[in-house]
Amino acid sequence: MAKNKKETQGYDLSKLNIQDGVSLKFLMLIEGIYNIGVKESIAKYGYSEQRYYQLLKAYKEKGLDGLIDKKSGPKQNSKRSTTVMKQILRHRFLNPLDSAEVIAQKLSQQGITISVRSVERTITEFGIQKKTAIN
């Protein structure tokens, strides 16, 4: 015989003292469905109702993997693609005395929009800065 809602409310899952995000989200889903209800569960765990249902959908589709936080932001360098970085390196090796400003300007003339700072980052990442003379 299935327990009614009043009988299941006796479970206090907070006694488990779980701290990691995936487990907390999972507990919120469990309590929302089987224990205290969605409204009380989202209030207890600090999520919105919309986020609760997003997490529930993700859990139904992917299991616990759906509850893992994903890295936010772009998945690749938007301005410094591999092709652009190759062009920066090419310009640097052809004219080692050119500054980052000059390289950015040459790329702009080729139709590649990139900031001077992005050129500087690429040069630094590959360790091809200008050598300074020791006096």
C-alpha positions as a LaTeX table, in Angstrom:
\begin{tabular}{lrrr}
\hline
Residue & $x$ (\AA) & $y$ (\AA) & $z$ (\AA) \\
\hline
Met1 & 0.00 & 0.00 & 0.00 \\
Ala2 & 1.43 & 3.40 & $-1.03$ \\
Lys3 & 2.07 & 6.00 & 1.64 \\
Asn4 & 0.11 & 9.19 & 1.39 \\
Lys5 & 1.76 & 12.63 & 1.42 \\
Lys6 & 1.38 & 13.15 & 5.18 \\
Glu7 & 3.20 & 9.90 & 5.99 \\
Thr8 & 6.15 & 10.70 & 3.68 \\
Gln9 & 6.62 & 14.16 & 5.18 \\
Gly10 & 8.26 & 12.53 & 8.18 \\
Tyr11 & 11.53 & 12.05 & 6.24 \\
Asp12 & 14.12 & 14.74 & 6.94 \\
Leu13 & 16.67 & 14.44 & 4.15 \\
Ser14 & 18.67 & 17.39 & 5.48 \\
Lys15 & 20.10 & 15.02 & 8.10 \\
Leu16 & 22.24 & 13.54 & 5.32 \\
Asn17 & 24.29 & 16.78 & 5.37 \\
Ile18 & 25.04 & 16.64 & 1.62 \\
Gln19 & 27.07 & 19.55 & 0.27 \\
Asp20 & 27.82 & 18.86 & $-3.41$ \\
Gly21 & 25.66 & 20.51 & $-6.06$ \\
Val22 & 24.54 & 17.43 & $-7.97$ \\
Ser23 & 23.33 & 15.64 & $-4.83$ \\
Leu24 & 21.51 & 18.74 & $-3.61$ \\
Lys25 & 19.72 & 19.11 & $-6.93$ \\
Phe26 & 18.81 & 15.44 & $-6.85$ \\
Leu27 & 17.46 & 15.74 & $-3.29$ \\
Met28 & 15.43 & 18.78 & $-4.33$ \\
Leu29 & 13.87 & 16.76 & $-7.16$ \\
Ile30 & 13.14 & 13.81 & $-4.86$ \\
Glu31 & 11.59 & 16.00 & $-2.19$ \\
Gly32 & 9.61 & 17.91 & $-4.79$ \\
Ile33 & 8.06 & 14.76 & $-6.20$ \\
Tyr34 & 7.78 & 12.40 & $-3.24$ \\
Asn35 & 7.96 & 14.46 & $-0.08$ \\
Ile36 & 7.16 & 18.11 & 0.54 \\
Gly37 & 6.03 & 19.22 & $-2.92$ \\
Val38 & 7.61 & 21.39 & $-5.58$ \\
Lys39 & 6.84 & 24.79 & $-4.02$ \\
Glu40 & 8.34 & 23.94 & $-0.64$ \\
Ser41 & 11.26 & 22.10 & $-2.20$ \\
Ile42 & 12.34 & 25.02 & $-4.41$ \\
Ala43 & 12.01 & 27.39 & $-1.47$ \\
Lys44 & 14.13 & 25.09 & 0.69 \\
Tyr45 & 16.91 & 24.71 & $-1.89$ \\
Gly46 & 16.77 & 28.24 & $-3.31$ \\
Tyr47 & 15.82 & 27.49 & $-6.91$ \\
Ser48 & 13.08 & 28.94 & $-9.08$ \\
Glu49 & 10.19 & 26.81 & $-10.26$ \\
Gln50 & 11.41 & 27.19 & $-13.84$ \\
Arg51 & 14.88 & 25.94 & $-12.88$ \\
Tyr52 & 13.33 & 23.04 & $-10.96$ \\
Tyr53 & 11.53 & 21.82 & $-14.06$ \\
Gln54 & 14.63 & 22.37 & $-16.22$ \\
Leu55 & 16.59 & 20.16 & $-13.83$ \\
Leu56 & 13.80 & 17.57 & $-13.75$ \\
Lys57 & 13.79 & 17.41 & $-17.56$ \\
Ala58 & 17.60 & 17.15 & $-17.65$ \\
Tyr59 & 17.47 & 14.35 & $-15.08$ \\
Lys60 & 14.84 & 12.44 & $-17.06$ \\
Glu61 & 16.93 & 12.75 & $-20.24$ \\
Lys62 & 20.47 & 12.17 & $-18.92$ \\
Gly63 & 20.20 & 10.91 & $-15.36$ \\
Leu64 & 22.58 & 12.39 & $-12.79$ \\
Asp65 & 24.84 & 13.66 & $-15.61$ \\
Gly66 & 22.06 & 16.09 & $-16.50$ \\
Leu67 & 22.39 & 17.72 & $-13.07$ \\
Ile68 & 26.10 & 18.53 & $-13.41$ \\
Asp69 & 26.81 & 22.24 & $-13.90$ \\
Lys70 & 28.20 & 22.97 & $-17.33$ \\
Lys71 & 30.89 & 25.53 & $-18.04$ \\
Ser72 & 29.23 & 28.76 & $-19.06$ \\
Gly73 & 30.41 & 31.06 & $-21.79$ \\
Pro74 & 31.71 & 30.45 & $-25.27$ \\
Lys75 & 33.19 & 27.07 & $-26.09$ \\
Gln76 & 35.97 & 28.50 & $-28.25$ \\
Asn77 & 37.93 & 31.71 & $-28.72$ \\
Ser78 & 35.55 & 33.84 & $-30.76$ \\
Lys79 & 38.16 & 36.22 & $-32.18$ \\
Arg80 & 41.29 & 34.10 & $-31.86$ \\
Ser81 & 40.40 & 31.08 & $-33.94$ \\
Thr82 & 43.17 & 28.74 & $-35.05$ \\
Thr83 & 43.28 & 30.43 & $-38.46$ \\
Val84 & 43.62 & 33.89 & $-36.93$ \\
Met85 & 46.33 & 32.74 & $-34.54$ \\
Lys86 & 48.26 & 31.22 & $-37.46$ \\
Gln87 & 48.03 & 34.56 & $-39.28$ \\
Ile88 & 49.33 & 36.41 & $-36.21$ \\
Leu89 & 52.28 & 34.00 & $-35.92$ \\
Arg90 & 52.94 & 34.26 & $-39.65$ \\
His91 & 53.11 & 38.06 & $-39.47$ \\
Arg92 & 55.32 & 37.88 & $-36.38$ \\
Phe93 & 57.84 & 35.56 & $-38.05$ \\
Leu94 & 57.86 & 37.50 & $-41.35$ \\
Asn95 & 58.47 & 40.81 & $-39.57$ \\
Pro96 & 59.75 & 40.16 & $-36.05$ \\
Leu97 & 60.12 & 43.87 & $-35.29$ \\
Asp98 & 56.45 & 44.67 & $-35.98$ \\
Ser99 & 54.47 & 45.57 & $-32.88$ \\
Ala100 & 51.13 & 44.04 & $-31.95$ \\
Glu101 & 49.45 & 47.22 & $-33.22$ \\
Val102 & 51.03 & 46.82 & $-36.64$ \\
Ile103 & 50.08 & 43.14 & $-36.84$ \\
Ala104 & 46.48 & 43.97 & $-35.84$ \\
Gln105 & 46.39 & 46.64 & $-38.53$ \\
Lys106 & 47.74 & 44.25 & $-41.20$ \\
Leu107 & 45.12 & 41.67 & $-40.22$ \\
Ser108 & 42.45 & 44.36 & $-40.41$ \\
Gln109 & 43.56 & 45.12 & $-43.96$ \\
Gln110 & 43.02 & 41.44 & $-44.76$ \\
Gly111 & 39.46 & 41.65 & $-43.40$ \\
Ile112 & 40.20 & 40.03 & $-40.03$ \\
Thr113 & 38.89 & 42.12 & $-37.15$ \\
Ile114 & 40.95 & 41.56 & $-34.00$ \\
Ser115 & 42.02 & 43.72 & $-31.09$ \\
Val116 & 45.60 & 44.65 & $-30.32$ \\
Arg117 & 45.20 & 42.92 & $-26.94$ \\
Ser118 & 44.24 & 39.64 & $-28.65$ \\
Val119 & 47.36 & 39.88 & $-30.81$ \\
Glu120 & 49.44 & 40.51 & $-27.68$ \\
Arg121 & 47.89 & 37.49 & $-25.94$ \\
Thr122 & 48.69 & 35.23 & $-28.89$ \\
Ile123 & 52.27 & 36.45 & $-29.08$ \\
Thr124 & 52.70 & 35.91 & $-25.33$ \\
Glu125 & 51.08 & 32.45 & $-25.37$ \\
Phe126 & 53.55 & 31.26 & $-27.99$ \\
Gly127 & 56.51 & 32.98 & $-26.34$ \\
Ile128 & 57.56 & 34.99 & $-29.39$ \\
Gln129 & 57.95 & 38.41 & $-27.81$ \\
Lys130 & 60.63 & 40.73 & $-29.05$ \\
Lys131 & 64.04 & 40.20 & $-27.54$ \\
Thr132 & 65.41 & 43.24 & $-25.75$ \\
Ala133 & 69.07 & 44.07 & $-25.94$ \\
Ile134 & 71.06 & 43.80 & $-22.73$ \\
Asn135 & 73.25 & 46.86 & $-22.18$ \\
\hline
\end{tabular}
